[in-house]
Every structure is written in structure tokens, then in C-alpha cells.
Amino acid sequence: MTITPPDPAAGIAPTGLIRAEAPSAGEPAASPPATRRLLPGLLIASLTLFATYGGLIAILLPSQIAILDPAHKVQNLAIVTTTSFVFTLFAQPLAGAFSDRTRSRFGRRAPWMVMGALVGGILLFGMGSLQDVFWITVFWVAIQVALNFLQAPLTTITADRFPRAKRGGASAMIGLGTQLGMTVGVMVAAALGAQIGIGYSVFGIAVIVVTVLFVLLNKDWSSKNAAVAPFRWGSFFRGFWINPRKHPDFAWAFAARFLLILGYFAVTAYQLYLLTDYIGMSLAEAQGATLTLTLIPLVPTMAAIALSGWWSDKVGRRKIFIYGATVVMVIGLSFPLMMPNMTGMIIMSVVNGIGFGLYMSVDAALMTEVLPSEGTDAGKDLGILNVATNIPQALSAPIAAVIIGSFGGYPMLFVFAMVFAVLAAIVTAPIRSVK
């Protein structure tokens, strides 16, 4: 009697099965095992998305606002980003929940990724021509919502197609794409700093093209006839309350990401204004210096991401890398306080970049390991965890504006970031399901 060996590709993913063959009608949705194209695909897709975020947030948006009204640039930037926060609060969880239940021959994630890329990319074509803070805010909100609908299902692919033991490597690819993307985005935006409209359009085209190619080259199994739980608004909003007593690890992970991102982006969101108002550069000089601060730490940061992602899988540990990242980031953030010049900013960028790279390399993997309900709503749950990224990014601008105006000016931004990095490490310690 011939014994058929078990399918080596089969495995349980938080969002369903990883199966070498497409599921039959009426079965739960499943995903194909990762191919050799998927890891570089995640890298390129993440790079493009975060290049767009980086170029817009670091250069194009603050430059556009500063040119429009130099005297009120800090307040206006806070208005735009805070309004965006209000409207994008539920964007990623909604996108994740919708994609969990999507029936289409292209699978669950691809339709939402393509829709987000098309809407966001098209709106970027018109962003540069706007001359009023109100319309800048309207377009910015719509663009951010659209890109969140792209990001949520892209993030969930790690949980869809990689078994737990291999998610560190997938997380590292996303981390590399994030870091490299931010660098590339700032490079492109700085080169087009005097042509803001063209800069926005370049990013819009890139997002559309890369996303469409990604879903075509990394096809999912059809979910058209899958057994899918119906979507109910009441259940969705109740799902935002994940009882910390029942799921303490999820709550601690949410808090840790929230605190670290808030501290990190309180500095990076105002980097252009730090260079003009704290270091004393002109706007044109600051745009070039922002590029320098992005390029110099690129290689060591990418090395930190790649090494720690592989290493975390090797040793089966995640939290120790979070602790190490905290120590490195605190050291880096202290340099501009001791050396309030371009040299101090360069040292900070290198050291802080390595620390953030250590964090990014294992963060996504850690998050997939603390999902409640055994991951049956992973798209929604990962979307909620991504809110722990979106909210602090959005809050960083108004909080930074208050710190700058009322609590000691720009130097206090670095102190704030150090304190919150330490708090993030402290709340990571109680997580029990992850070593």
C-alpha cells in the first residue's frame, strides 16, 4: 500500500489555511503557499507604499503648507494631519474586515489593494495644484484613507501565506521595504521639492503600477465560492473592544506599538521644521539636508533589519529585539540635544535608524502571534493593531505643536521621544505568548 505523504505546503495561517491547491466551493477561504516571488514582491510593494508616505509626509506636504502660509505652518500642518486622523481611524480595520470576507475570483486581498492604489494615486495627481488649506485637508484625508485600504490587506498577506516560524523573514522584508521606501521617497521628493505637483504625480503613478503588478504576480486562490462569515456593522464596532483581561497580550502589543510610534514620529514628522527652526537652515537647504539624513543611515539600518529578522526566527525570540531597539533609539535621540547642529542630527539619524530597524524587523511577526480568537478575524485584528501605528502618527503633529509652543520648543521633542520609547519597552515585557 502506497502511503501519500502529507502536503508539505499545508499549514494553518491565522486567516485560514495555507493550501497547495485551491479550496472547493463552500470551504473556508485559503491562500497558496508563499512562492519565491512573494518575498521580493512584499519588499517592492512595501517600498513603494512607504516611499509615498515618506516623500509626502517628510517633504511635499510640509513644503506645500510652508509655502502657502509660512507664519502658520506648524498649526496648519497639525490641522491637516489631525483631521486625517479622525477620518482614517477605522480605515485599516474596515479594510481588513472587508477583505477577510471578500468573495472574488482574485481572492480576498487583491480587490481592496487595487482599489486603494487607484483612488489614492488618482487623487495625488491633483494634490499639488491646491492653494487652500481646506482643500489640501480634504484631498489629504481621501488619499490617506485610500492608502490605508491598500496597506491593511498588504500587511495581512504575511499572516495569510507564511507559517509562524517563517514570519520573521517576511516581517524583515516589509521592514526593509519600509526603511528603504522612506529613503527613496525622501530622495524623490527632495529632488522634486521645487516642483511639488510633479512630485505628487510621480508617487501616484508608482503606487498604481506597483500594486497592480504585485496582485498579478502573486495571485491568491479564488474566494468567490468560499464559506465566508457575513459582515455586520454592530459586530465590527464591538470587535474594536478586545477585552484586555481575555486577550492581555494583544492589548500590551497594541500599547507598545502605539507608544513607540508616537515617540518616533513626534520627531520625524517635524524634521523639516527642526532643520529650519532648530538648526537654522533655509527651506531649500533643509530639503537637501532631509535627503542627507535619510541616505546616511540607510545601509546600517537595512543591515539591522535583515540581521535581526533572520536572527529572531533562528532563536525563536522577539521581545529581546524590542528591548535592544529601545536602548539604541534612546542613545540616538540624545545627540541633537548635546550637539544642536547638523552633525548631531546625522548621528541621531544613523543610531536612531538602526534602533527603529531592529524594532521593525520583528514587530509584524510579533503582532501575528498575539491575535485573539486564534486569528479567525486576522484582517480586522491586524487592522486594529495598525491603528496603533496610524493614531500616533496622526497625533504626533498636534502633540509636537503643543510641545514646541508650550513646553520648551524643539529640544523637548527629543526628550518626549526617548521617554515614549522606554515606555514601549516596559509594556512589551508582560506579553507572555511571545518570548
N, C-alpha and C positions, 0 to 999 in steps of 0.2 A: 504494500500500500504506500502510495506516494503522499508524503505529508507536505502540504503547502506552507512554506514559512510565512510568518506574519508580515504584513506590509510594512517595510521599514520606514515608509513615509507617514504612516498613520500616527496620530498623536492628538491629544486633547489640547486645544487652544482655549483661552478664556472666552473667545467669541464663538466657539463651535468646534468642529472637527477640522483637523488637517488631513486631507484625503488625497490620495494619488489619482482617484477617479471622481468625476462629478457625482454629487448625490442624486438620487432618483426623486421624482416628484413626490411631494408630501413628506420628505425627510427634512431634518433641520438644515439650515444653510451651513455650508462648509467652504473651506478655502484650500487651494492647492498648496503643496509644499513649496518652500522657497526655492527658486531657481538661481543660477549663477548671475542672472541679470538683476535680481531683486535688490541685493545689497548695493551695487553701484547705482541702481535706479533710485533707491531711497536717498543715497548721498546727493545725487544730482537734483532730485526734486526738493529735498530739504535745503540744499544750497540756493536754489533759485527762489524759493519762498522766503528764506531769511535774508537773502540779498535784497529782495524787495523791501522787507521790513527794515533792514539796516540802512539802506540808502534813503528811504523815505523818512525814517524817524531821526537819523543822525544828521542828515544834510538837507534834503529837499524841503521837508515840511518846516523845520525851524528857520531855514533861509528864506522861504517864501513869506513866512509870518514876520520875520525881522525886517525884510524889505518893505512890506506893506505898512508896518507901524513900529518903527524902532523903539519908541518910547514905552510901548506897552507889550513888547514881545513876550516877556515872561508870563504875564497874565493871559495874553491871548493863546499862547501855546497850552497853558493849563486848561483854558476853556475848551479848546478843541479836543484835547485828549480825555478830559473828564467826561465830556458829552459822549464821546465814543465809548467810554467805559460803560455808561448807563445803557446804551443800546446794544452793546456786544456781550453783556453779562451772560446771557443764556445762549449765545450763538454756538459755541462749541458743544455744549451738552445737547442742544437741539440737533445739531448736525450729526453728532454721534448716535443719538437715539433714533433719528430718522434713518440713518444708514444701517443700523442694526436690523431694521425692519423692512428695508427696501427690497422689493421684488423687481428684478430686471435681468435681462439676458447678459448684461455686462457685470453683474454682481452687485454687491451691496454698497461698496465704497465709491466706485468709479463715477456714477452719475453725479454725486454731490461734489466730488473733486473737480470735475469738468465744469459744472455749473458755477462753482465758486471762482474758478480761474477766469471764466468768460466774463462774469459780471464785474469782478474786481479789475480785470485787465482793461475792459472797455471803459470803465469809469476813470481809470488812470489817464487815458488819453485826453480827457478834458480837465484834469485837475490843475495843470499848470497855468491855464488861462484865467483862473478865478482871481478876482481882485477884492473880494469881500470876505470877512471872517465868517459870516453866516454861511455862505455857500461853500467855503472851504470846509467848514464843520460838517455840513450836510454830505458832501462828497466823501470826506474822510470817514464818516460813520459808515456809509454804504460800502466803501472799499474794505474797511476793517471787518464788517460782518461777512462780506463775500470771502475774504481770505481766511477767516475763521472756519467757514464752511468747507474750505479746501483743506485746512490744516487738521481738523478733527479726524476725518477718515484716513488721512495720510498717517497720522500718529497711530491709529488703531491697527494698521497693517502689521506693525511689529507683533502685536498680540494675536493677530489672525494667523500668521504664517510661520512663526518661529516658536519652537518649544522653549520651555522655561530656561533650559540650560544654555541656549544659544542667543538669548535676548541681549546679553551684554554686548556681543559683537554688533547686533543690529542697532542697539542704542548708541554704540560708538559711531556707527555710520551716520546716524541722524545728528549726533553731536558734532562730528566732523563737518557735515553739511551745514549745520547751524553756524559754527565758528567761521568756516571758510566763506559761507554765504554772506555773513555780516561784513567780512573783509572785502569781498568782491563788490558788494552793494555800495559800501562807502567809497571804494575806488571809482566805480562807475559814476556815482552821484557827485563826487568831488570833481571828476573830470568834466561833468556837465553842470557844475554849480552855477555857471553864468547863463545856462540855457535850461531853466527849470522845467519848462513844458516838454522839451525833448527827453529830459531825464525821466520824467514820469512815464512817458510813452514807451521808452526802452524797457522799463520794468514791466509794463503792462503786456507787451509783446512776449517777453521772456516767460512770464507766468503762464500765459495761454499755451504757447508752443510746448514747453517742457511738460506741463501737466497732461496734455493730450497724448504726447509721446509715451509718458510713463504708463498711462492706463492701457494703451495699445500694446506695449511691450511686456507688461506684467499683468496679463489678463486673469481675472478671478473666475471661479465657477459661477455659472448662472444661478441666480436666486429666484428666477421667475416663478417657479412652481414650488418654492421652499415652504415648509411649515414655519410661519413667522407669527410671533405674538402681535396682536393688534396694538396700535399706538393710541394711548388715551392721555389727554392733557392733564387730567387730575392725577393720574399715576405718575406722569412725568414730573410735575411740580412737587408732588410728595416725595419723589425719588431724590430731590435735592437734599432732603433731610436724611442723611445716613447716620443713624444713631451711633454716636461715638462710643457708647457703652458696649454695643454689639459688635462694632467694627472699629476698635480703637486704632489699629494700625493704619487704616485708611485715613482717619482723622489726623493722626500725627504726621502722616506723609503729606497731606494737604497743607497743614500748618507749616511744615518745614519748607516746602517749595514756596509757599506764599511769602514767608519771611525773607528767604534768601533772595528771591527775585525782586522784592520791594527794595531791599538794600542796594542790590546791584544796579537796578535801573534808576534809582534816585540820582546816581552819579552819571551813568551813561546817557540818560535822557537829556541832560543839560550839558553834555560835553562841549558842544559848540559854544554855548554861552560861558562855560567855565574858561574856555580859551580866550574869549573876547573880554570878559569882565574880571576874571580872577588872574589870568596870566597876562592880559593886556594886549592882545592881538587885534588886528583889524578883522572884519568878516572874511575877506578873501584869504588872509593869512591863516585864519582859524580853519577854513575849509581844507586848505592844504595840510595843516597840522593834524586835523582829524584823520586824514588819509595816512599820515605817518604813524599816528598812534594805533591805527588799525593794522597796518602792514607789519610793523616791527615785531609784535608778539605772535604773528601767525604761525610760524614754524614751531616754536616751543609749545604753543597751545595745542596745535594739532597733534604733536607728539604725545602730549599728556593725555589727550582724549583717546588716541589709538592704543597707547600702552595700558592705561587704566581700564579701558573697556575689555580688552583681552585678558588682563590680569584678574579682573573681578570675576570673569567666567571661570578662569583657571582655579582660583582659590575658593570660589563659591561664596564670596562676601561682597556686600555693597556698602554697608554703613561706614566702614573704616575709610573709604574714599571720600565720603561726605565730610568726615572729621578732618581729613587731610586738606580738603579743599578749603575749609573754613580757616584753618591756620594760615594757609598760603594767601588767601584773599585779604585777611586782616593785615598781614605784613605788607602786601602791595598797596593797600589803601592808605597806609600811614605815610608813604613817601611824599605825596603832594603837600602834606601838612608840614613836613620837615624841609621840603625843597619846593616852594611855590613858584616853579618855573617849568619850562618845557622838559628839562631833564627829569624832574620829579614826576611829571606826567608820563614820560616814556617808561621809567622804571615801574610805575604803577601799572601801566598797560601790559607790560610783559608779565609781571608777577601775578597781577590780578587775573590776567587772561589764562595763565596756567591753572590757577585755582578754579576758575569757572569751568575750564576744560575738564578738570578732574570731576567736578560735580556733574556736568552734562553727560559724561561718558557712562555713568551708571544710573542717573536719575530715571530715565524712561524704563529701564529694566526693573528698578526698584518699584516703580509705580504699578507695573503689571502684576507684581507679586503681592499686592495688598488690596486687590479688588474684592468688594463684598459679593455675596451671592454666587460665589465660585465663578464670577466673571460672566454670568449669563447676559448681563447688560453692559458689557465692557465698553462698547462705543460711547454709551451715555456716561458711564462711570469715569472713563478716561477723559471725556469732555469736561466733567466736573473737576477733575484734577487739573485740566488745562485752564480752568477758571482761576486756579491758584497761580497761574502764570499771567493771565490777562488782567485780572483785577489789580495786582500790584504794579504791573507795567502802566496801567492807566492811572492809578493813584499816585505813582511816583512823581508825575509832573506837578499836580496841585500840592502834594506834600513838600516837594522840593521848593516850590514857590513860597510856601509858608516859611520853610526853614531859611531860605535866602532872605526873605523880607523881615522876619521877626526873631530869628534865633541865631544870629551870628554870621549870616552871609554864607558864601560858597564853601568856606572851610568846614562848616558843620555838616555838609553833605557827606564828606568822607567819614566823619565820626558816626553819623547815622548809619551808613552802610556797614561799617565794622560791627556795630552793636547788633544789627539785624542778622549778619552772617553768623555771629556767635549764637544768637537765639535759635537760628535754624538748626545748628548742630545739636543744641540742647534738646529740642523737641524731636529730633531723629532718634535719640537714644532709646526711648520707650518702645519703639517698633520691635515686636517680638518675632513676627513671621519671617523676617529677613535678617540675616546675620550681618 
